[in-house]
Amino acid sequence: MSMITERPVHRRSPGGAEPAPRGEARRSRIAVLRAYIALTKPQIVELLLVTTVPTMMIAAGGWPDAVTFAAVLIGGGLAGGAASALNCYIDRDIDQLMRRTKRRPLPAHQITPRAVLIFGLTLAVISVVLMAVLTNWLATVLTAASIFYYDVIYTMWLKRRTPANTFWGGVCGAAPVVIGWAAVTGSISPLAWALFGVVFFWQMPHFYALAVKYKDDYARAGIPMLPVVRSMNRVNFEILVYTVLTVVVSLVAWPLGLGPIYGVTAIVMGAVFLAEAIRLTYRTRQGVAVKPMRLFHLSITYLTVVFMAIAVDALV
């Protein structure tokens, strides 16, 4: 008796096309999921939480209560993701023109603009509701305002109209610091404003370095970033000025309620950060090819280490 192996029967759809195999369908779902995650710009959200959590810890004098901590961690992460997703929706016309952004989900046609808009608005509503239910009115208002400011004031207006866009956009990046403080204490103290200032001023050298790297991209998209509309000497001058302001404000924060671990860390890391900014300026004036991404990556290390020192001070 011979054995007959039946071949699987694939049912055709009414239109006559065969349905995608299970493996392909699964890969498609995973790709869509990854695209939605990419819309939230996880690297930016991660950096925001790096500054928010230590701020909450120093505000609470240790670990904040679990409910507040979870609310800010989840609500803040969703708020950052919402702002980023809506930013992708608004900037979809210029993202397709830039090498740095053309692989984002919308320029790559992985998700429809309508789906992205709904996704971003849904995250925004969930984040604000979470903050309202689990924290207080001040933290909730600041969360809603930061989303509105980033997407409407910065992305839709300032980013496309003025080379000072990075300066004014810095408000959004520094907002999580005061949101975290407000969630714990219900108010905003001088120390909270000082830490806000550190993150605010830090964003100029951080982002100008990135803008120098992708200067041609921004020019192609018609975005008046400082390196596009000003000389490299002017850009380096502003990088140097804002690096100095970052270091100075970080030292002003020390006597407002931070300990020696933070103080020593702020001095050492500030010196390293400033030395790299000076190096970039010097190399430009000497006519040597600059490597702006070195300052960009160092700036991330600087901010992370300084705020980790705040967390350690809160625990000792």
Residue pairs with C-beta under 8 A, 6 or more apart in sequence:
10 18
10 19
11 19
12 18
12 19
13 19
19 25
20 28
31 110
32 110
32 111
35 105
35 108
35 110
35 111
36 105
36 111
36 119
38 104
38 105
39 81
39 84
39 85
39 88
39 104
39 105
39 111
39 116
39 119
39 120
40 80
40 81
40 82
40 84
40 85
40 123
41 80
41 81
41 84
41 87
42 81
44 80
44 84
45 77
45 80
45 81
45 84
47 300
47 303
47 304
48 76
48 77
48 80
48 173
48 176
49 73
49 76
49 77
49 176
50 303
50 304
50 307
50 308
51 176
51 177
51 195
51 199
51 303
51 307
52 72
52 73
52 76
52 176
52 177
52 179
52 180
53 69
53 73
53 180
53 311
54 307
54 308
54 310
54 311
54 314
55 176
55 177
55 180
55 181
55 192
55 195
55 307
55 310
56 64
56 68
56 69
56 72
56 180
56 181
56 183
56 184
57 63
57 64
57 310
57 311
57 314
57 315
58 191
58 257
58 258
58 310
58 311
58 313
58 314
59 180
59 181
59 184
59 185
59 189
59 192
60 184
60 314
61 314
62 314
62 315
63 69
64 183
64 184
67 134
68 134
68 135
68 183
68 184
70 134
71 130
71 131
71 133
71 134
71 135
71 183
72 131
72 135
72 139
72 179
72 180
72 183
74 130
75 127
75 128
75 130
75 131
75 134
75 135
75 143
76 127
76 143
76 176
76 179
76 180
78 123
78 124
78 126
78 127
78 130
79 123
79 124
79 127
79 128
79 131
79 143
79 146
79 147
80 176
81 123
82 120
82 121
82 122
82 123
82 124
82 127
82 147
83 120
83 124
83 146
83 147
83 150
83 151
83 172
85 116
85 119
85 120
85 123
86 117
86 120
86 121
86 124
86 147
86 151
86 155
87 150
87 151
87 155
88 95
88 104
88 105
88 106
88 116
88 120
89 106
89 113
89 116
89 117
89 120
90 151
90 155
90 156
91 101
91 155
92 106
92 107
92 113
92 116
94 101
94 221
94 222
94 223
95 101
95 102
95 104
95 106
95 107
96 102
96 106
96 107
97 217
97 220
97 221
98 214
98 217
98 218
98 220
98 221
99 214
99 217
100 214
100 217
101 107
101 217
102 108
105 111
105 116
106 113
106 116
124 144
124 147
127 143
127 147
128 140
128 143
128 144
128 147
131 139
131 140
131 143
131 183
132 140
135 182
135 183
136 182
136 183
136 186
138 182
138 186
138 187
138 188
139 179
139 180
139 182
139 183
142 175
142 178
142 179
142 182
143 179
145 175
146 171
146 172
146 175
146 176
146 179
149 171
149 172
149 175
150 169
150 172
153 168
154 165
154 168
154 169
154 172
158 164
158 165
158 168
158 169
159 165
159 169
159 223
160 222
160 223
160 224
161 224
162 168
162 224
163 224
163 225
163 226
163 228
163 229
163 230
165 223
165 224
165 225
166 203
166 204
166 207
166 208
166 211
166 225
166 226
167 204
169 203
170 199
170 200
170 201
170 203
170 204
171 200
173 199
173 200
173 203
174 196
174 197
174 199
174 200
174 203
175 196
177 192
177 195
177 196
177 199
178 188
178 192
178 193
178 196
181 187
181 188
181 189
181 192
181 195
182 188
182 192
189 256
189 257
190 256
191 253
191 256
191 257
191 258
194 249
194 252
194 253
194 256
195 253
195 310
197 245
197 249
197 252
197 253
198 246
198 249
198 250
198 253
198 303
198 306
199 303
201 242
201 245
201 246
201 249
202 242
202 246
202 299
202 302
202 303
204 238
204 239
204 242
205 239
205 242
205 243
205 246
205 273
205 277
205 295
205 299
206 296
206 299
206 300
206 303
208 226
208 227
208 235
208 238
208 239
208 242
208 292
209 239
209 280
209 292
209 293
209 295
209 296
209 299
210 292
210 293
210 296
211 218
211 225
211 226
211 227
211 228
211 235
212 227
212 232
212 235
212 290
212 292
213 292
213 293
213 296
215 225
215 227
215 228
218 224
218 225
218 227
218 228
219 228
226 234
226 235
226 238
227 235
232 284
232 290
233 284
233 285
236 277
236 280
236 281
236 284
237 281
239 277
239 280
239 281
239 295
240 277
240 278
240 281
243 273
243 274
243 277
244 274
246 270
246 273
247 266
247 270
247 271
247 273
247 274
250 266
250 270
250 306
251 263
251 266
251 267
251 270
253 262
253 266
254 262
254 263
254 266
258 310
258 313
259 313
259 316
260 313
261 309
261 312
261 313
261 316
262 306
262 309
262 310
262 312
262 313
264 309
265 305
265 306
265 309
266 306
266 309
269 301
269 302
269 305
269 306
270 302
272 298
272 302
273 298
273 299
273 302
276 294
276 295
276 298
277 295
280 290
280 292
280 294
280 295
283 289
283 290
284 290
